């Protein structure tokens, strides 16, 4: 078992005055600290817990001031896009050693807002 001390809180508390972008910034800082603690051959994974179960995160981006857009991937390879209020999101960081034959690790994308073009107006 790995009992290395964690220099940051075990959870990311949500303050009602924080925006989705601020929350993602907190995740980015936490991920950076954990990346420096991991050993060679280990990878950091972020998991989202919600109504669909516990899913591995591939992207987190703001979807407005108080909502997050979370791209996830299940163990069976199926992908899901979840939009949820920041106050109802739960994330867990995990340091794992990939097993032989596992696909290469994907990097989690934090904070990129996808541009959505408005629909053309009929004239």
OpenMM code with the backbone's topology and positions (N, CA, C; nanometers):
from openmm import Vec3, app, unit

residues = "UNK UNK UNK UNK UNK UNK UNK UNK UNK UNK UNK UNK UNK UNK UNK UNK UNK UNK UNK UNK UNK UNK UNK UNK UNK UNK UNK UNK UNK UNK UNK UNK UNK UNK UNK UNK UNK UNK UNK UNK UNK UNK UNK UNK UNK UNK UNK UNK UNK UNK UNK UNK UNK UNK UNK UNK UNK UNK UNK UNK UNK UNK UNK UNK UNK UNK UNK UNK UNK UNK UNK UNK UNK UNK UNK UNK UNK UNK UNK UNK UNK UNK UNK UNK UNK UNK UNK UNK UNK UNK UNK UNK UNK UNK UNK UNK UNK UNK UNK UNK UNK UNK UNK UNK UNK UNK UNK UNK UNK UNK UNK UNK UNK UNK UNK UNK UNK UNK UNK UNK UNK UNK UNK".split()
positions = [
    Vec3(0.0830, -0.1191, 0.0000),
    Vec3(0.0000, 0.0000, 0.0000),
    Vec3(0.0869, 0.1246, 0.0000),
    Vec3(0.0325, 0.2287, -0.0553),
    Vec3(0.1051, 0.3538, -0.0666),
    Vec3(0.0519, 0.4514, 0.0377),
    Vec3(0.1347, 0.4842, 0.1364),
    Vec3(0.0929, 0.5763, 0.2409),
    Vec3(0.1723, 0.7062, 0.2371),
    Vec3(0.2105, 0.7496, 0.1160),
    Vec3(0.2826, 0.8759, 0.1056),
    Vec3(0.1940, 0.9896, 0.1558),
    Vec3(0.2496, 1.0844, 0.2278),
    Vec3(0.1675, 1.1944, 0.2798),
    Vec3(0.1141, 1.2816, 0.1658),
    Vec3(-0.0079, 1.3274, 0.1824),
    Vec3(-0.0711, 1.4144, 0.0845),
    Vec3(-0.0662, 1.5568, 0.1362),
    Vec3(0.0024, 1.6485, 0.0651),
    Vec3(0.0155, 1.7851, 0.1150),
    Vec3(-0.1103, 1.8703, 0.0965),
    Vec3(-0.2128, 1.8164, 0.0323),
    Vec3(-0.3355, 1.8918, 0.0076),
    Vec3(-0.4522, 1.8182, 0.0706),
    Vec3(-0.5678, 1.8833, 0.0872),
    Vec3(-0.6821, 1.8151, 0.1466),
    Vec3(-0.7220, 1.6926, 0.0647),
    Vec3(-0.7856, 1.5959, 0.1293),
    Vec3(-0.8276, 1.4733, 0.0625),
    Vec3(-0.9488, 1.4962, -0.0270),
    Vec3(-1.0091, 1.6120, -0.0202),
    Vec3(-1.1239, 1.6424, -0.1041),
    Vec3(-1.1128, 1.7870, -0.1516),
    Vec3(-1.1915, 1.8206, -0.2510),
    Vec3(-1.1922, 1.9574, -0.3023),
    Vec3(-1.3220, 2.0236, -0.2584),
    Vec3(-1.3189, 2.1040, -0.1522),
    Vec3(-1.4422, 2.1653, -0.1059),
    Vec3(-1.4922, 2.2686, -0.2063),
    Vec3(-1.6229, 2.2760, -0.2213),
    Vec3(-1.6837, 2.3726, -0.3120),
    Vec3(-1.7360, 2.4896, -0.2300),
    Vec3(-1.6968, 2.6089, -0.2685),
    Vec3(-1.7475, 2.7289, -0.2037),
    Vec3(-1.8509, 2.7900, -0.2970),
    Vec3(-1.9591, 2.8351, -0.2425),
    Vec3(-2.0698, 2.8835, -0.3255),
    Vec3(-2.0325, 3.0023, -0.4134),
    Vec3(-1.9268, 3.0760, -0.3781),
    Vec3(-1.8896, 3.1926, -0.4582),
    Vec3(-1.7867, 3.1588, -0.5654),
    Vec3(-1.7519, 3.0311, -0.5835),
    Vec3(-1.6536, 2.9911, -0.6841),
    Vec3(-1.7237, 2.9572, -0.8148),
    Vec3(-1.6643, 2.9987, -0.9242),
    Vec3(-1.7197, 2.9650, -1.0549),
    Vec3(-1.6670, 2.8294, -1.0990),
    Vec3(-1.7202, 2.7779, -1.2084),
    Vec3(-1.6739, 2.6507, -1.2627),
    Vec3(-1.5268, 2.6603, -1.3015),
    Vec3(-1.4848, 2.7743, -1.3560),
    Vec3(-1.3447, 2.7931, -1.3942),
    Vec3(-1.2529, 2.7899, -1.2726),
    Vec3(-1.2959, 2.8492, -1.1612),
    Vec3(-1.2181, 2.8445, -1.0376),
    Vec3(-1.2053, 2.7013, -0.9865),
    Vec3(-1.3136, 2.6261, -0.9961),
    Vec3(-1.3129, 2.4874, -0.9516),
    Vec3(-1.2151, 2.4047, -1.0356),
    Vec3(-1.2158, 2.4252, -1.1664),
    Vec3(-1.1226, 2.3545, -1.2547),
    Vec3(-0.9793, 2.3945, -1.2225),
    Vec3(-0.9568, 2.5214, -1.1890),
    Vec3(-0.8236, 2.5652, -1.1473),
    Vec3(-0.7767, 2.4900, -1.0240),
    Vec3(-0.8669, 2.4650, -0.9293),
    Vec3(-0.8337, 2.3873, -0.8099),
    Vec3(-0.7982, 2.2435, -0.8445),
    Vec3(-0.8698, 2.1850, -0.9387),
    Vec3(-0.8386, 2.0490, -0.9838),
    Vec3(-0.7019, 2.0467, -1.0505),
    Vec3(-0.6730, 2.1487, -1.1305),
    Vec3(-0.5441, 2.1567, -1.2009),
    Vec3(-0.4280, 2.1623, -1.1005),
    Vec3(-0.4418, 2.2416, -0.9947),
    Vec3(-0.3375, 2.2523, -0.8925),
    Vec3(-0.3200, 2.1181, -0.8229),
    Vec3(-0.4289, 2.0555, -0.7849),
    Vec3(-0.4223, 1.9255, -0.7170),
    Vec3(-0.3561, 1.8207, -0.8064),
    Vec3(-0.3927, 1.8181, -0.9337),
    Vec3(-0.3347, 1.7226, -1.0278),
    Vec3(-0.1846, 1.7453, -1.0435),
    Vec3(-0.1425, 1.8705, -1.0480),
    Vec3(0.0002, 1.9040, -1.0602),
    Vec3(0.0785, 1.8527, -0.9387),
    Vec3(0.0234, 1.8711, -0.8188),
    Vec3(0.0903, 1.8235, -0.6975),
    Vec3(0.1023, 1.6710, -0.6963),
    Vec3(-0.0018, 1.6040, -0.7381),
    Vec3(-0.0004, 1.4574, -0.7399),
    Vec3(0.0952, 1.4060, -0.8461),
    Vec3(0.1010, 1.4716, -0.9621),
    Vec3(0.1925, 1.4297, -1.0699),
    Vec3(0.3372, 1.4307, -1.0213),
    Vec3(0.3733, 1.5247, -0.9349),
    Vec3(0.5108, 1.5323, -0.8846),
    Vec3(0.5410, 1.4258, -0.7797),
    Vec3(0.4382, 1.3671, -0.7187),
    Vec3(0.4580, 1.2651, -0.6159),
    Vec3(0.4617, 1.1237, -0.6710),
    Vec3(0.4109, 1.1036, -0.7909),
    Vec3(0.4021, 0.9666, -0.8428),
    Vec3(0.5397, 0.9130, -0.8807),
    Vec3(0.5499, 0.7820, -0.8820),
    Vec3(0.6746, 0.7156, -0.9167),
    Vec3(0.6780, 0.6864, -1.0669),
    Vec3(0.7951, 0.6489, -1.1167),
    Vec3(0.8087, 0.6129, -1.2579),
    Vec3(0.7185, 0.4932, -1.2878),
    Vec3(0.6493, 0.4992, -1.3993),
    Vec3(0.5605, 0.3904, -1.4386),
    Vec3(0.4190, 0.4045, -1.3861),
    Vec3(0.3952, 0.5002, -1.2969),
    Vec3(0.2614, 0.5230, -1.2439),
    Vec3(0.1915, 0.6319, -1.3243),
    Vec3(0.0597, 0.6271, -1.3246),
    Vec3(-0.0203, 0.7300, -1.3901),
    Vec3(-0.1264, 0.7798, -1.2918),
    Vec3(-0.1709, 0.9018, -1.3134),
    Vec3(-0.2763, 0.9605, -1.2299),
    Vec3(-0.4053, 0.9579, -1.3097),
    Vec3(-0.5088, 0.9065, -1.2486),
    Vec3(-0.6407, 0.9047, -1.3122),
    Vec3(-0.7367, 0.9842, -1.2258),
    Vec3(-0.8307, 1.0509, -1.2926),
    Vec3(-0.9357, 1.1245, -1.2229),
    Vec3(-1.0663, 1.0508, -1.2490),
    Vec3(-1.1423, 1.0265, -1.1427),
    Vec3(-1.2708, 0.9592, -1.1545),
    Vec3(-1.3815, 1.0537, -1.1112),
    Vec3(-1.4969, 1.0426, -1.1774),
    Vec3(-1.6163, 1.1205, -1.1450),
    Vec3(-1.7190, 1.0252, -1.0865),
    Vec3(-1.7791, 1.0629, -0.9755),
    Vec3(-1.8858, 0.9831, -0.9156),
    Vec3(-2.0171, 1.0574, -0.9268),
    Vec3(-2.1164, 0.9925, -0.9833),
    Vec3(-2.2469, 1.0554, -0.9996),
    Vec3(-2.3546, 0.9508, -1.0219),
    Vec3(-2.4646, 0.9926, -1.0802),
    Vec3(-2.5791, 0.9029, -1.0989),
    Vec3(-2.5477, 0.7881, -1.1952),
    Vec3(-2.4458, 0.8015, -1.2787),
    Vec3(-2.4102, 0.6962, -1.3735),
    Vec3(-2.3055, 0.6013, -1.3163),
    Vec3(-2.2690, 0.6179, -1.1916),
    Vec3(-2.1663, 0.5354, -1.1296),
    Vec3(-2.0338, 0.6094, -1.1244),
    Vec3(-1.9258, 0.5339, -1.1100),
    Vec3(-1.7920, 0.5933, -1.1056),
    Vec3(-1.7277, 0.5726, -1.2418),
    Vec3(-1.6926, 0.6836, -1.3074),
    Vec3(-1.6407, 0.6808, -1.4434),
    Vec3(-1.5070, 0.7532, -1.4512),
    Vec3(-1.4190, 0.7081, -1.5403),
    Vec3(-1.2889, 0.7730, -1.5598),
    Vec3(-1.3084, 0.8990, -1.6436),
    Vec3(-1.2481, 1.0083, -1.6009),
    Vec3(-1.2625, 1.1379, -1.6667),
    Vec3(-1.1580, 1.1527, -1.7772),
    Vec3(-1.2012, 1.2035, -1.8932),
    Vec3(-1.1075, 1.2358, -2.0007),
    Vec3(-1.0994, 1.3862, -2.0260),
    Vec3(-1.2047, 1.4618, -1.9876),
    Vec3(-1.2030, 1.6066, -2.0063),
    Vec3(-1.2997, 1.6710, -1.9091),
    Vec3(-1.2577, 1.7850, -1.8510),
    Vec3(-1.3456, 1.8665, -1.7667),
    Vec3(-1.3358, 2.0091, -1.8181),
    Vec3(-1.4494, 2.0691, -1.8502),
    Vec3(-1.4488, 2.2079, -1.8968),
    Vec3(-1.5713, 2.2799, -1.8413),
    Vec3(-1.5644, 2.4137, -1.8319),
    Vec3(-1.6805, 2.4875, -1.7829),
    Vec3(-1.7932, 2.4838, -1.8853),
    Vec3(-1.9146, 2.4739, -1.8360),
    Vec3(-2.0337, 2.4799, -1.9210),
    Vec3(-2.1240, 2.5891, -1.8646),
    Vec3(-2.0688, 2.7082, -1.8547),
    Vec3(-2.1377, 2.8193, -1.7912),
    Vec3(-2.0676, 2.8542, -1.6614),
    Vec3(-2.1284, 2.9434, -1.5831),
    Vec3(-2.0655, 2.9881, -1.4582),
    Vec3(-2.0675, 2.8827, -1.3485),
    Vec3(-2.1744, 2.8040, -1.3408),
    Vec3(-2.1901, 2.7111, -1.2295),
    Vec3(-2.2034, 2.5655, -1.2720),
    Vec3(-2.1746, 2.5349, -1.3982),
    Vec3(-2.1882, 2.3986, -1.4477),
    Vec3(-2.0572, 2.3509, -1.5093),
    Vec3(-2.0344, 2.2192, -1.5010),
    Vec3(-1.9180, 2.1571, -1.5637),
    Vec3(-1.9644, 2.0616, -1.6719),
    Vec3(-1.8878, 2.0555, -1.7788),
    Vec3(-1.9061, 1.9550, -1.8822),
    Vec3(-1.7961, 1.8521, -1.8603),
    Vec3(-1.8352, 1.7268, -1.8370),
    Vec3(-1.7396, 1.6221, -1.8009),
    Vec3(-1.7493, 1.5100, -1.9030),
    Vec3(-1.6403, 1.4857, -1.9762),
    Vec3(-1.6345, 1.3729, -2.0691),
    Vec3(-1.5760, 1.2550, -1.9936),
    Vec3(-1.6461, 1.1417, -1.9965),
    Vec3(-1.6032, 1.0246, -1.9213),
    Vec3(-1.5947, 0.9024, -2.0118),
    Vec3(-1.5250, 0.8024, -1.9616),
    Vec3(-1.5143, 0.6757, -2.0329),
    Vec3(-1.5335, 0.5638, -1.9317),
    Vec3(-1.6246, 0.4713, -1.9615),
    Vec3(-1.6521, 0.3572, -1.8728),
    Vec3(-1.5516, 0.2457, -1.9007),
    Vec3(-1.5510, 0.1455, -1.8139),
    Vec3(-1.4597, 0.0326, -1.8299),
    Vec3(-1.4819, -0.0422, -1.9611),
    Vec3(-1.6066, -0.0439, -2.0086),
    Vec3(-1.6354, -0.1150, -2.1333),
    Vec3(-1.6002, -0.0333, -2.2579),
    Vec3(-1.5456, 0.0877, -2.2390),
    Vec3(-1.5031, 0.1715, -2.3504),
    Vec3(-1.6069, 0.2718, -2.3967),
    Vec3(-1.7291, 0.2638, -2.3439),
    Vec3(-1.8321, 0.3585, -2.3849),
    Vec3(-1.8030, 0.4964, -2.3263),
    Vec3(-1.8318, 0.5992, -2.4052),
    Vec3(-1.8070, 0.7376, -2.3628),
    Vec3(-1.9390, 0.8046, -2.3273),
    Vec3(-1.9310, 0.9003, -2.2366),
    Vec3(-2.0502, 0.9722, -2.1928),
    Vec3(-2.0120, 1.1169, -2.1659),
    Vec3(-2.0971, 1.2098, -2.2043),
    Vec3(-2.0785, 1.3525, -2.1773),
    Vec3(-2.1807, 1.3916, -2.0716),
    Vec3(-2.1328, 1.4437, -1.9584),
    Vec3(-2.2198, 1.4782, -1.8464),
    Vec3(-2.2079, 1.6280, -1.8209),
    Vec3(-2.3222, 1.6948, -1.8058),
    Vec3(-2.3240, 1.8352, -1.7647),
    Vec3(-2.3929, 1.8394, -1.6289),
    Vec3(-2.3215, 1.8913, -1.5297),
    Vec3(-2.3737, 1.8903, -1.3927),
    Vec3(-2.3325, 2.0169, -1.3202),
    Vec3(-2.4120, 2.0590, -1.2201),
    Vec3(-2.3725, 2.1738, -1.1380),
    Vec3(-2.2448, 2.1412, -1.0609),
    Vec3(-2.1588, 2.2388, -1.0453),
    Vec3(-2.0328, 2.2194, -0.9740),
    Vec3(-2.0587, 2.1668, -0.8332),
    Vec3(-2.1624, 2.2152, -0.7690),
    Vec3(-2.1906, 2.1760, -0.6307),
    Vec3(-2.2298, 2.0295, -0.6171),
    Vec3(-2.2631, 1.9621, -0.7282),
    Vec3(-2.3042, 1.8220, -0.7224),
    Vec3(-2.2016, 1.7280, -0.7844),
    Vec3(-2.0807, 1.7768, -0.8101),
    Vec3(-1.9770, 1.6946, -0.8712),
    Vec3(-1.8819, 1.6422, -0.7641),
    Vec3(-1.8455, 1.5158, -0.7776),
    Vec3(-1.7489, 1.4539, -0.6870),
    Vec3(-1.6388, 1.3901, -0.7709),
    Vec3(-1.5134, 1.4269, -0.7433),
    Vec3(-1.3997, 1.3737, -0.8175),
    Vec3(-1.3044, 1.3037, -0.7215),
    Vec3(-1.2393, 1.1993, -0.7712),
    Vec3(-1.1396, 1.1280, -0.6935),
    Vec3(-1.0143, 1.1126, -0.7788),
    Vec3(-0.8987, 1.1380, -0.7186),
    Vec3(-0.7705, 1.1202, -0.7860),
    Vec3(-0.7137, 0.9856, -0.7437),
    Vec3(-0.6561, 0.9133, -0.8382),
    Vec3(-0.6012, 0.7823, -0.8076),
    Vec3(-0.4678, 0.7651, -0.8789),
    Vec3(-0.3668, 0.7159, -0.8059),
    Vec3(-0.2371, 0.6841, -0.8654),
    Vec3(-0.2345, 0.5339, -0.8873),
    Vec3(-0.2191, 0.4917, -1.0134),
    Vec3(-0.2209, 0.3491, -1.0453),
    Vec3(-0.1015, 0.3126, -1.1323),
    Vec3(-0.0660, 0.1849, -1.1297),
    Vec3(0.0346, 0.1310, -1.2200),
    Vec3(-0.0404, 0.0506, -1.3251),
    Vec3(-0.0368, 0.0930, -1.4514),
    Vec3(-0.1117, 0.0211, -1.5549),
    Vec3(-0.0611, -0.1223, -1.5706),
    Vec3(-0.1534, -0.2142, -1.5940),
    Vec3(-0.1177, -0.3535, -1.6172),
    Vec3(-0.0665, -0.3700, -1.7598),
    Vec3(0.0096, -0.4749, -1.7825),
    Vec3(0.0603, -0.5030, -1.9170),
    Vec3(-0.0593, -0.5249, -2.0101),
    Vec3(-0.0534, -0.4660, -2.1263),
    Vec3(-0.1616, -0.4799, -2.2236),
    Vec3(-0.2673, -0.3711, -2.2139),
    Vec3(-0.2597, -0.2871, -2.1104),
    Vec3(-0.3535, -0.1754, -2.1017),
    Vec3(-0.3242, -0.0757, -2.2131),
    Vec3(-0.4281, -0.0082, -2.2657),
    Vec3(-0.4020, 0.0942, -2.3670),
    Vec3(-0.3216, 0.2089, -2.3072),
    Vec3(-0.2494, 0.2855, -2.3899),
    Vec3(-0.1718, 0.3979, -2.3363),
    Vec3(-0.2633, 0.4975, -2.2648),
    Vec3(-0.2089, 0.5578, -2.1620),
    Vec3(-0.2875, 0.6488, -2.0789),
    Vec3(-0.3182, 0.7784, -2.1534),
    Vec3(-0.4438, 0.8208, -2.1453),
    Vec3(-0.4849, 0.9486, -2.2038),
    Vec3(-0.4666, 1.0573, -2.0999),
    Vec3(-0.4228, 1.1727, -2.1444),
    Vec3(-0.4113, 1.2873, -2.0548),
    Vec3(-0.5470, 1.3516, -2.0368),
    Vec3(-0.5779, 1.3900, -1.9145),
    Vec3(-0.7049, 1.4566, -1.8865),
    Vec3(-0.6932, 1.6021, -1.9289),
    Vec3(-0.7898, 1.6496, -2.0040),
    Vec3(-0.7924, 1.7884, -2.0504),
    Vec3(-0.8751, 1.8688, -1.9513),
    Vec3(-0.8147, 1.9742, -1.8974),
    Vec3(-0.8831, 2.0583, -1.7990),
    Vec3(-0.9040, 2.1986, -1.8519),
    Vec3(-1.0290, 2.2427, -1.8531),
    Vec3(-1.0597, 2.3825, -1.8723),
    Vec3(-1.0712, 2.4369, -2.0122),
    Vec3(-1.0682, 2.3556, -2.1137),
    Vec3(-1.0861, 2.4090, -2.2479),
    Vec3(-1.2337, 2.4143, -2.2799),
    Vec3(-1.2806, 2.5331, -2.3085),
    Vec3(-1.4211, 2.5487, -2.3421),
    Vec3(-1.4367, 2.5301, -2.4919),
    Vec3(-1.5263, 2.4429, -2.5302),
    Vec3(-1.5482, 2.4196, -2.6721),
    Vec3(-1.6328, 2.5319, -2.7275),
    Vec3(-1.5925, 2.5835, -2.8423),
    Vec3(-1.6716, 2.6903, -2.9022),
    Vec3(-1.7910, 2.6287, -2.9733),
    Vec3(-1.9032, 2.6879, -2.9538),
    Vec3(-2.0259, 2.6407, -3.0187),
    Vec3(-2.0776, 2.7536, -3.1055),
    Vec3(-2.0843, 2.7265, -3.2317),
    Vec3(-2.1298, 2.8266, -3.3266),
    Vec3(-2.2820, 2.8367, -3.3184),
    Vec3(-2.3356, 2.9592, -3.3162),
    Vec3(-2.4814, 2.9734, -3.3149),
    Vec3(-2.5400, 2.9240, -3.4485),
    Vec3(-2.6596, 2.8726, -3.4406),
    Vec3(-2.7266, 2.8247, -3.5623),
    Vec3(-2.7509, 2.9419, -3.6555),
    Vec3(-2.7363, 2.9202, -3.7876),
    Vec3(-2.7619, 3.0307, -3.8815),
    Vec3(-2.9077, 3.0740, -3.8747),
    Vec3(-2.9257, 3.2035, -3.8796),
    Vec3(-3.0609, 3.2603, -3.8725),
    Vec3(-3.1245, 3.2612, -4.0100),
    Vec3(-3.2478, 3.2151, -4.0166),
    Vec3(-3.3227, 3.2179, -4.1434),
    Vec3(-3.3679, 3.3610, -4.1697),
    Vec3(-3.3503, 3.4048, -4.2917),
    Vec3(-3.3925, 3.5419, -4.3241),
    Vec3(-3.5022, 3.5435, -4.4248),
] * unit.nanometer
topology = app.Topology()
chain = topology.addChain("A")
for resn in residues:
    res = topology.addResidue(resn, chain)
    for name in ("N", "CA", "C"):
        topology.addAtom(name, app.Element.getBySymbol(name[0]), res)
